[in-house]
Amino acid sequence: MPITEHPFYGSWGYQTTGYFAPTARYGEPEDFMYLVDHLHRHGIGVILDWVPSHFPADEHGLGYFDGTYLYEHADPKQGFHPEWNSIIFNYGRNEVRDFLGSSALFWLDKYHIDGLRLDAVASMLYLDYGRKPGEWIPNIHGGNENLEAVSFLRDLNAAIYRDYPDVQTIAEESTAWPSVSRPVYLSGLGFGMKWNMGWMHDTLTYFSDDPIFRKYHQNRLTFSIWYAFSENFMLPLSHDEVVYGKRSLIEKMPGDLWRQCANLRLLYGYMWGHPGKKLLFMGDEFGQRLEWQHEESLQWHLLQYAEHQGLQRWVQDINRLYKNEAALHELDFSINGFEWIDFNDAEQSIISFLRKGKQSQEQVLVICNCTPLPRFNYSVGVPQGGYWHELLNSDAAVYGGSGQGNLGGVEAQPLPIQGRRHTLQLTLPPLAVLFLKRGQ
């Protein structure tokens, strides 16, 4: 949630009136400073949701600030946002650019924030965003690109990475705008990362299907790899996916409670194995059943049930695996960090791939069985012989699974398959993901 002052609590903070301090609803700026420092002492970074895309029209805010259109455009075709009933900044004014830039840098400097996620970047980039023909004014070249906003974003990112090279800026940008996360000197927008909205939509659609139909939609799992390295992507399962009738993540999963939990563990395992950084909204790590409500607590009472305890433990363990295994994170943004084993077994709804680190011996095999049928003696090609340890198995009983697996690992046989010289004969548990690594 954005943490600057906002007049309407139901906006979740996205219609901001204060740009240099947290909302007074939760305390003083010094309290927030203490919180950030406390989290840092425990190895936890803090990324804020920063909103330079629009602001509310409340009289005590920035709108018509000095009796003139100071921060916004006078023409509503440029200065009013029809979807959000809010006001758009005039990014062509140096004073406005400096004001917003000062706000961003203030959070990094005074509050020691580790990163900024910029909300609704697409609404900044396109002059016709949310508008019908005739409701917007083209740029000087006749196009729909907001050239002033592009210039502002590039200058902002250049300044942030110049003065704070260890932080990240992340764009919530949902279109095919090129080079969002490429450096400014390469004509990019200069962000550190971009949300992968295509992956999110395809993945949630796939896992919402009954497993009997998944064989017809295998491409929803595999298509994202075609563009996975065109940007520095973050894989988001955010608040936007669990509100306004979309249902919580566990409620999106088909079947009874056991299958819902198994599907969710499988989804998270696939997500953690897929290239890109991970974002999971609060409550999803233990299977919050209700949609998120900003005025209510999470459903912590669900942790009295074994199914939800198992899901929480699974998220803990894949987080630990992601941190400890270089192959899962070192080359997240490079094609050199990924290699398909097999993406063609749509009939059985199985995919398998390798994640690779910078060192040749750093390789982790990921296999997803997306049906409730266990597969016995399933052959998977691997590049090396020897013993492959089963690092994690989402069907383990400790996670609430059925307890099927490979008894800790499998010896690779010298039988060529799938273009590799060795074969693993595996038991693939139902609705489960396996992580394996060759022993040293």
FENNOR-V226309 format. One record per helix or strand of 3 or more residues. SS is the DSSP state (alpha for helix, beta for strand). FROM is the first residue (numbers start at 1). TO is the last residue. If there is no record, write none. Layout:
ss=SS from=FROM to=TO
ss=SS from=FROM to=TO
//
This chain:
ss=alpha from=9 to=11
ss=alpha from=24 to=26
ss=alpha from=29 to=41
ss=beta from=47 to=50
ss=alpha from=76 to=79
ss=alpha from=94 to=110
ss=beta from=115 to=118
ss=alpha from=121 to=125
ss=alpha from=147 to=163
ss=beta from=168 to=171
ss=alpha from=184 to=186
ss=beta from=193 to=195
ss=alpha from=197 to=208
ss=alpha from=211 to=217
ss=alpha from=219 to=226
ss=beta from=233 to=237
ss=alpha from=239 to=242
ss=alpha from=249 to=252
ss=alpha from=257 to=273
ss=beta from=277 to=280
ss=alpha from=300 to=304
ss=alpha from=306 to=324
ss=alpha from=326 to=328
ss=alpha from=335 to=337
ss=beta from=338 to=342
ss=beta from=350 to=356
ss=beta from=363 to=369
ss=beta from=375 to=382
ss=beta from=386 to=393
ss=alpha from=397 to=399
ss=beta from=409 to=413
ss=beta from=422 to=428
ss=beta from=432 to=438
//
